[in-house]
Amino acid sequence: MRLLEETLGQITPILSDLADTAQARLDQLTKPQGSLGRLEDIARCCVMITGREHPQVTKKILFVFCGDHGVAAQGVSAYPPEVTAQMVRNFVRGGAAITVLARQLGIRVQVVDVGVNADFASDLSGLIQRKIGRGTANFTHQPAMTQEAAVRAIEVGIALTTEAIQNGAQLIGAGEMGIGNTTSATALLCVLSGLSPEELTGVGTGIHEEARQKKIAVIRTALTLHTLERADPLGILAHLGGYEIAAMVGVYLAGAAQKVPLLVDGFIATSAAWIACDLNPAVKGHLIFAHCSAEQGHQKVLDALHVQPLLDLNMRLGEGTGAALGMGIVESAVRLYNEMATFAEAAVSEKE
């Protein structure tokens, strides 16, 4: 709990007074003013987040946190629970979508077991083992985690992110893997947003409509069972969340504390981002929402947060795939801002 409290105390709002400084440079680059559209907004945002007139975001890292969910026993996923552990091995072997994109985009991926219901060899190359528990409890019967376990998982994310930044990371994203975790994220977001399970529950891994209705019923059961205080984000997370969701909360908190731009992936990552913002509202300014997931409720949640994602590619994979693509866009925006010549430097005549 101490690490969490210390990190929360280090988070400050972004430096909005640097917006004019960034805009002045953007307006002097060899292009018509505003012609790079949202890329200019992203560059300006990175200046305000980092507090640097010339931010650097070339050293990119993306965490993939993995954990199992007891609620998977309710038949809410199209895939069996053992797929979580199987995908962990696929990640470290480089055969998953996120690892393909990471190779293309120059992103270092760190795969973290924070709660998988399986044992991995201690020398499994490429896997960081920080297991808090062997999956969460079934939240239709009891809280998914104790609050102590939720805090420990958050602190895993904080510690790994802080270490990455100390080792030079300049742009950070987070993804997840865990069968049943769209159900967990939906339950969390119902409480956080006030939207109903019917509005937010999607197909997840590709379930059919009858299974989706069952998933809605499962979420309603959980929301009825647990007494949740909207002003208690840690309690909400402990009752309905997952170890990997909690670890992503830690990433957003640590990144904000260290003034590093953070890419938020899709639906599940957004549930973690909302918890982080509830723990300290200043976190929000450090977040760049990468894409709008095809998961049914994601656009509604983004609207409730008053944020506009960078991309809408009809994706719903998770793993951090949307965040990875977003990292490429952010790097492009900052490179343009830093490396384009001004009219004076290039001896180009300005608009009359």
C-alpha positions as CSV (number, residue, x, y, z in Angstrom):
1,M,0.0,0.0,0.0
2,R,2.9,2.3,0.7
3,L,4.2,2.2,-2.9
4,L,0.6,3.0,-4.2
5,E,0.2,5.9,-1.8
6,E,3.7,7.3,-2.7
7,T,2.9,7.1,-6.4
8,L,-0.5,8.8,-6.0
9,G,1.2,11.6,-4.2
10,Q,3.7,12.2,-7.0
11,I,1.1,12.7,-9.7
12,T,0.5,16.3,-10.8
13,P,-1.6,17.8,-13.6
14,I,0.0,18.1,-17.1
15,L,1.7,21.5,-17.8
16,S,-1.1,23.1,-19.8
17,D,0.8,26.4,-19.9
18,L,3.2,24.8,-22.4
19,A,0.4,24.4,-25.0
20,D,1.2,27.9,-26.4
21,T,4.9,27.1,-26.6
22,A,4.2,23.9,-28.5
23,Q,1.6,25.6,-30.8
24,A,4.1,28.4,-31.6
25,R,6.6,25.8,-32.9
26,L,3.9,23.9,-34.8
27,D,2.8,27.1,-36.5
28,Q,6.4,27.8,-37.7
29,L,7.0,24.4,-39.3
30,T,7.1,24.2,-43.1
31,K,3.4,23.4,-43.7
32,P,0.1,25.3,-43.7
33,Q,-1.0,25.9,-40.1
34,G,-3.1,23.1,-38.7
35,S,-2.5,20.9,-41.8
36,L,-1.3,17.9,-39.8
37,G,-4.6,17.8,-37.9
38,R,-4.7,15.5,-34.9
39,L,-1.0,14.8,-35.2
40,E,-0.4,18.4,-34.1
41,D,-2.8,17.8,-31.1
42,I,-0.8,14.7,-30.1
43,A,2.6,16.5,-30.3
44,R,1.2,19.3,-28.2
45,C,-0.1,16.8,-25.7
46,C,3.3,15.1,-25.4
47,V,4.9,18.5,-24.7
48,M,2.4,19.1,-21.9
49,I,2.7,15.6,-20.4
50,T,6.5,15.5,-20.4
51,G,7.1,19.2,-19.6
52,R,9.8,19.2,-22.3
53,E,9.8,21.6,-25.3
54,H,11.2,18.7,-27.4
55,P,9.8,15.4,-26.0
56,Q,11.3,12.1,-27.0
57,V,9.2,9.0,-27.5
58,T,11.4,6.6,-29.5
59,K,12.0,4.2,-26.7
60,K,8.7,2.4,-26.5
61,I,7.6,-0.4,-24.1
62,L,4.3,-2.3,-23.8
63,F,3.4,-4.6,-20.9
64,V,1.1,-7.6,-21.5
65,F,-0.4,-8.6,-18.1
66,C,-1.9,-12.0,-17.9
67,G,-4.4,-13.4,-15.3
68,D,-7.3,-15.8,-15.0
69,H,-10.8,-15.0,-13.8
70,G,-13.0,-17.2,-11.7
71,V,-16.1,-15.9,-13.5
72,A,-15.0,-17.8,-16.6
73,A,-16.6,-20.8,-14.9
74,Q,-20.0,-19.2,-15.7
75,G,-19.5,-19.9,-19.4
76,V,-19.0,-16.2,-20.4
77,S,-16.3,-16.8,-22.9
78,A,-16.1,-18.7,-26.2
79,Y,-12.8,-20.1,-25.1
80,P,-11.8,-22.4,-22.2
81,P,-9.8,-20.9,-19.3
82,E,-6.7,-22.9,-20.2
83,V,-6.2,-20.6,-23.2
84,T,-4.8,-17.9,-20.9
85,A,-1.7,-20.0,-20.1
86,Q,-1.4,-21.2,-23.7
87,M,-1.4,-17.6,-24.9
88,V,1.3,-16.7,-22.4
89,R,3.6,-19.2,-24.1
90,N,2.5,-17.8,-27.5
91,F,3.5,-14.3,-26.4
92,V,6.9,-15.2,-25.2
93,R,7.5,-17.2,-28.4
94,G,6.6,-14.2,-30.5
95,G,3.6,-15.7,-32.3
96,A,0.8,-13.4,-31.1
97,A,-0.6,-10.4,-32.8
98,I,0.9,-8.0,-30.3
99,T,4.4,-9.4,-30.8
100,V,4.1,-9.2,-34.5
101,L,3.1,-5.5,-34.3
102,A,5.8,-4.8,-31.7
103,R,8.5,-6.2,-34.0
104,Q,7.2,-4.0,-36.8
105,L,7.0,-0.8,-34.7
106,G,10.1,-1.2,-32.6
107,I,8.3,-1.7,-29.3
108,R,9.7,-3.8,-26.5
109,V,7.1,-6.2,-25.1
110,Q,7.2,-7.4,-21.5
111,V,4.9,-10.3,-20.7
112,V,3.9,-10.6,-17.1
113,D,2.2,-13.4,-15.2
114,V,0.3,-11.6,-12.5
115,G,-2.5,-14.1,-11.9
116,V,-2.5,-17.1,-14.3
117,N,-3.9,-20.3,-13.0
118,A,-0.9,-22.3,-14.2
119,D,2.7,-22.9,-13.3
120,F,5.5,-21.8,-15.7
121,A,9.1,-22.9,-15.6
122,S,11.1,-20.5,-13.7
123,D,13.5,-20.1,-16.6
124,L,10.8,-19.5,-19.3
125,S,12.5,-17.0,-21.4
126,G,10.8,-13.7,-21.8
127,L,8.2,-14.2,-19.0
128,I,8.2,-11.9,-15.9
129,Q,6.6,-13.9,-13.1
130,R,4.9,-11.7,-10.5
131,K,1.9,-14.0,-9.7
132,I,-0.4,-12.6,-7.0
133,G,-2.8,-15.6,-7.1
134,R,-3.9,-18.4,-9.4
135,G,-6.8,-16.5,-10.9
136,T,-9.5,-14.5,-9.2
137,A,-12.5,-15.9,-7.3
138,N,-15.8,-16.1,-9.1
139,F,-17.4,-12.7,-8.4
140,T,-20.9,-14.1,-8.7
141,H,-20.3,-15.7,-5.3
142,Q,-17.7,-13.6,-3.6
143,P,-15.3,-10.7,-4.2
144,A,-12.8,-11.4,-7.0
145,M,-9.9,-10.4,-4.9
146,T,-9.2,-9.0,-1.4
147,Q,-8.3,-5.3,-1.4
148,E,-4.8,-6.3,-0.3
149,A,-4.4,-8.5,-3.4
150,A,-5.7,-5.8,-5.7
151,V,-3.2,-3.3,-4.2
152,R,-0.4,-5.8,-4.6
153,A,-1.3,-6.2,-8.3
154,I,-1.4,-2.5,-8.8
155,E,2.0,-2.2,-7.2
156,V,3.4,-4.8,-9.7
157,G,2.4,-2.5,-12.5
158,I,3.9,0.5,-10.6
159,A,7.2,-1.2,-10.0
160,L,7.7,-2.6,-13.5
161,T,6.7,0.8,-15.1
162,T,9.0,2.8,-12.8
163,E,11.9,0.4,-13.6
164,A,11.2,0.7,-17.3
165,I,11.3,4.5,-17.1
166,Q,14.5,4.4,-15.1
167,N,15.9,2.3,-17.9
168,G,14.9,4.8,-20.6
169,A,11.3,4.1,-21.6
170,Q,9.8,7.2,-23.1
171,L,6.4,5.9,-24.3
172,I,4.4,3.2,-22.5
173,G,1.4,1.1,-23.3
174,A,-0.3,-1.8,-21.6
175,G,-2.4,-4.8,-22.8
176,E,-3.9,-7.9,-21.2
177,M,-4.8,-11.6,-21.6
178,G,-7.2,-13.4,-19.5
179,I,-10.2,-15.5,-20.4
180,G,-13.3,-13.9,-18.8
181,N,-11.8,-10.5,-18.5
182,T,-14.3,-8.7,-20.8
183,T,-16.9,-9.8,-18.3
184,S,-14.9,-8.3,-15.4
185,A,-14.2,-5.1,-17.3
186,T,-17.9,-4.7,-18.2
187,A,-18.9,-5.1,-14.6
188,L,-16.4,-2.5,-13.6
189,L,-17.5,-0.1,-16.2
190,C,-21.1,-0.5,-15.3
191,V,-20.4,0.7,-11.8
192,L,-17.9,3.4,-12.9
193,S,-20.1,4.9,-15.7
194,G,-23.6,4.1,-14.4
195,L,-24.4,2.5,-17.7
196,S,-26.4,-0.8,-17.7
197,P,-25.1,-4.3,-18.5
198,E,-27.4,-4.4,-21.5
199,E,-25.7,-1.2,-22.9
200,L,-22.1,-2.3,-22.2
201,T,-22.0,-6.1,-22.6
202,G,-20.5,-7.2,-26.0
203,V,-19.5,-10.4,-27.6
204,G,-16.0,-10.5,-26.1
205,T,-14.1,-13.4,-27.7
206,G,-17.0,-14.0,-30.1
207,I,-19.9,-15.5,-28.2
208,H,-23.3,-15.8,-29.8
209,E,-26.4,-13.8,-28.7
210,E,-27.7,-16.4,-26.3
211,A,-24.3,-16.5,-24.5
212,R,-24.3,-12.7,-24.5
213,Q,-27.6,-12.6,-22.7
214,K,-26.2,-15.1,-20.2
215,K,-23.2,-12.8,-19.7
216,I,-25.5,-9.9,-19.0
217,A,-27.3,-12.0,-16.4
218,V,-24.0,-13.0,-14.8
219,I,-23.0,-9.3,-14.5
220,R,-26.3,-8.4,-13.1
221,T,-25.9,-11.1,-10.4
222,A,-22.5,-9.7,-9.4
223,L,-23.8,-6.1,-9.3
224,T,-26.7,-7.2,-7.1
225,L,-24.5,-9.3,-4.8
226,H,-21.8,-6.7,-4.0
227,T,-22.3,-3.5,-2.1
228,L,-20.1,-1.0,-4.0
229,E,-19.4,2.6,-3.2
230,R,-18.8,4.7,-6.3
231,A,-16.3,6.8,-4.2
232,D,-14.2,3.6,-3.5
233,P,-12.4,2.7,-6.7
234,L,-10.1,0.2,-4.9
235,G,-13.2,-1.6,-3.5
236,I,-14.8,-1.7,-6.9
237,L,-11.6,-3.1,-8.4
238,A,-11.3,-5.7,-5.7
239,H,-14.8,-6.9,-6.0
240,L,-15.1,-7.1,-9.8
241,G,-11.7,-6.8,-11.3
242,G,-8.8,-9.0,-12.2
243,Y,-5.1,-9.1,-11.4
244,E,-4.1,-8.0,-14.9
245,I,-6.6,-5.1,-14.8
246,A,-5.2,-4.0,-11.5
247,A,-1.6,-4.2,-12.8
248,M,-2.6,-1.9,-15.7
249,V,-3.9,0.6,-13.2
250,G,-0.4,0.6,-11.8
251,V,1.1,1.3,-15.2
252,Y,-1.1,4.4,-15.6
253,L,-0.4,5.7,-12.2
254,A,3.4,5.2,-12.4
255,G,3.6,6.6,-15.9
256,A,1.6,9.7,-14.8
257,A,3.9,10.2,-11.8
258,Q,6.9,10.1,-14.0
259,K,5.4,12.3,-16.7
260,V,5.5,9.7,-19.5
261,P,2.8,9.6,-22.2
262,L,0.6,6.5,-21.8
263,L,-1.3,4.7,-24.5
264,V,-4.6,3.1,-23.4
265,D,-5.7,0.1,-25.4
266,G,-9.3,-1.0,-25.8
267,F,-12.3,-1.9,-23.6
268,I,-10.5,-3.8,-20.8
269,A,-7.7,-1.3,-20.6
270,T,-10.2,1.5,-20.4
271,S,-11.7,0.0,-17.3
272,A,-8.2,0.1,-15.7
273,A,-7.7,3.7,-16.9
274,W,-11.0,4.8,-15.3
275,I,-10.0,3.3,-12.0
276,A,-6.6,5.1,-12.2
277,C,-8.3,8.4,-12.9
278,D,-10.7,7.9,-10.0
279,L,-7.6,7.3,-7.7
280,N,-6.1,10.5,-9.0
281,P,-7.9,12.7,-11.5
282,A,-4.7,14.2,-12.7
283,V,-3.9,10.8,-14.4
284,K,-6.3,11.5,-17.2
285,G,-4.2,14.2,-18.9
286,H,-1.3,11.8,-19.3
287,L,-3.5,9.2,-21.2
288,I,-3.8,8.9,-24.9
289,F,-6.7,6.6,-25.9
290,A,-5.5,4.5,-28.8
291,H,-8.6,3.1,-30.4
292,C,-12.3,2.5,-30.2
293,S,-12.9,-1.2,-29.7
294,A,-15.6,-3.0,-31.6
295,E,-16.7,-4.2,-28.2
296,Q,-20.3,-3.0,-27.9
297,G,-20.0,-0.6,-25.0
298,H,-16.6,1.0,-25.7
299,Q,-17.8,4.0,-27.6
300,K,-20.3,4.7,-24.8
301,V,-17.6,4.5,-22.2
302,L,-15.2,6.8,-24.2
303,D,-18.1,9.3,-24.6
304,A,-18.6,9.2,-20.8
305,L,-15.0,9.9,-20.3
306,H,-15.1,12.7,-22.9
307,V,-12.1,11.4,-24.8
308,Q,-11.6,10.8,-28.5
309,P,-9.5,7.8,-29.5
310,L,-6.9,7.9,-32.3
311,L,-8.2,5.0,-34.3
312,D,-11.3,3.0,-35.1
313,L,-10.4,-0.2,-36.9
314,N,-13.2,-2.5,-35.7
315,M,-10.7,-4.3,-33.5
316,R,-11.5,-6.2,-30.3
317,L,-8.5,-8.4,-29.7
318,G,-6.9,-6.8,-26.7
319,E,-3.3,-7.8,-25.9
320,G,-2.3,-4.1,-26.4
321,T,-2.7,-4.3,-30.1
322,G,-4.5,-1.0,-30.4
323,A,-2.1,0.6,-28.0
324,A,0.8,-0.6,-30.2
325,L,-0.6,1.0,-33.3
326,G,-1.3,4.1,-31.4
327,M,2.3,4.3,-30.2
328,G,3.4,4.4,-33.8
329,I,1.1,7.4,-34.5
330,V,2.4,9.2,-31.4
331,E,6.0,8.6,-32.4
332,S,5.2,10.0,-35.9
333,A,3.5,13.1,-34.4
334,V,6.5,13.8,-32.1
335,R,9.1,13.2,-34.8
336,L,7.3,15.6,-37.1
337,Y,7.2,18.2,-34.3
338,N,10.9,17.8,-33.4
339,E,12.4,17.1,-36.8
340,M,10.6,19.3,-39.4
341,A,12.3,22.5,-40.3
342,T,10.8,25.9,-39.6
343,F,10.2,28.3,-42.4
344,A,13.2,30.3,-41.3
345,E,15.5,27.3,-41.0
346,A,14.5,26.0,-44.5
347,A,14.5,29.5,-46.1
348,V,10.9,28.9,-47.2
349,S,8.6,31.8,-47.7
350,E,5.6,32.0,-45.3
351,K,2.0,32.5,-46.2
352,E,1.3,36.1,-47.2
